[in-house]
Amino acid sequence: MMGLLNLGSLVLGLIAWVFPIVNLMQYKNHDHWNWVPLSIISISACAVSLYFQIIYGHYLVNLEDWSDLMDTRGAVMLVSSVLLIVTIILNAITLMVYRDKMRK
């Protein structure tokens, strides 16, 4: 059951990246009503994905599985950092693009 947290974290991380990309691909369309909700969903998916990793780490601490914690925490930290930074950059680009489009 707890192993599904990693799968859920991966799926939510992909959602966090796909929605801003979809926003940027729809930039040429005349319908710009959905970029704000998609950006909010993207940031929320990133936050929940990171939270799943915190829950899984807590689960390993409760099991006292120190070897698994020591083996995986460095990689989890790196991947979580990349997820957060790329999500912020993609949503910032989306904000800049659509902000300029809405002013015109």
C-alpha positions as CSV (number, residue, x, y, z in Angstrom):
1,M,0.0,0.0,0.0
2,M,2.7,2.5,0.9
3,G,4.6,1.6,-2.2
4,L,1.8,3.3,-4.2
5,L,2.9,6.6,-2.7
6,N,5.9,6.5,-5.0
7,L,3.8,5.7,-8.0
8,G,1.3,8.4,-7.1
9,S,4.2,10.8,-6.6
10,L,5.5,10.0,-10.1
11,V,2.1,10.4,-11.7
12,L,1.5,13.7,-9.9
13,G,5.0,15.0,-10.9
14,L,4.2,14.2,-14.5
15,I,0.9,16.1,-14.2
16,A,2.7,19.0,-12.7
17,W,4.9,19.2,-15.8
18,V,2.3,18.3,-18.5
19,F,-0.3,21.0,-17.6
20,P,2.0,24.0,-18.1
21,I,3.2,22.4,-21.4
22,V,-0.4,22.1,-22.5
23,N,-0.9,25.7,-21.6
24,L,2.0,26.8,-23.7
25,M,1.0,24.6,-26.6
26,Q,-2.5,26.2,-26.5
27,Y,-1.1,29.7,-26.6
28,K,-1.9,30.3,-30.2
29,N,-5.6,29.4,-29.7
30,H,-8.0,32.2,-29.1
31,D,-9.5,30.5,-26.0
32,H,-7.4,31.5,-23.0
33,W,-9.8,30.9,-20.1
34,N,-8.2,27.7,-18.8
35,W,-4.6,28.7,-18.2
36,V,-5.1,29.8,-14.6
37,P,-6.9,26.6,-13.4
38,L,-4.3,24.4,-15.2
39,S,-1.5,26.3,-13.5
40,I,-3.1,25.9,-10.1
41,I,-3.6,22.2,-10.7
42,S,0.0,21.9,-11.8
43,I,1.4,23.6,-8.7
44,S,-1.0,21.6,-6.5
45,A,0.1,18.3,-8.1
46,C,3.7,19.2,-7.5
47,A,2.9,19.9,-3.8
48,V,1.0,16.7,-3.3
49,S,3.8,14.7,-5.1
50,L,6.3,16.1,-2.7
51,Y,4.0,15.5,0.3
52,F,3.7,11.8,-0.8
53,Q,7.5,11.6,-0.5
54,I,7.4,13.0,3.0
55,I,4.8,10.5,4.0
56,Y,6.8,7.6,2.5
57,G,9.9,8.8,4.4
58,H,8.0,8.9,7.6
59,Y,6.7,5.4,6.9
60,L,10.3,4.2,6.5
61,V,11.3,5.9,9.8
62,N,8.4,4.2,11.6
63,L,9.6,0.8,10.2
64,E,13.1,1.7,11.2
65,D,14.3,0.8,7.8
66,W,17.5,2.8,8.0
67,S,19.3,1.2,5.1
68,D,16.5,2.0,2.7
69,L,16.4,5.6,4.0
70,M,20.1,6.0,3.6
71,D,20.0,4.5,0.1
72,T,17.2,6.5,-1.3
73,R,17.0,9.9,0.5
74,G,19.8,11.5,-1.6
75,A,18.1,10.6,-4.9
76,V,14.7,11.6,-3.6
77,M,16.1,15.0,-2.6
78,L,17.6,15.5,-6.0
79,V,14.5,14.4,-7.9
80,S,12.2,16.5,-5.7
81,S,14.4,19.5,-6.2
82,V,14.2,19.1,-10.0
83,L,10.5,18.6,-9.9
84,L,10.0,21.7,-7.8
85,I,12.3,23.9,-9.9
86,V,11.0,22.8,-13.3
87,T,7.4,23.2,-12.2
88,I,8.0,26.7,-11.0
89,I,9.9,27.6,-14.2
90,L,7.2,26.2,-16.4
91,N,4.4,27.9,-14.6
92,A,6.4,31.2,-14.5
93,I,6.8,31.0,-18.3
94,T,3.1,30.3,-18.7
95,L,2.3,33.3,-16.5
96,M,4.6,35.6,-18.4
97,V,3.3,34.5,-21.8
98,Y,-0.4,34.7,-20.9
99,R,0.0,37.9,-18.9
100,D,1.3,39.6,-22.1
101,K,-1.4,38.0,-24.2
102,M,-4.2,39.3,-21.8
103,R,-2.8,42.8,-21.9
104,K,-3.2,43.0,-25.7
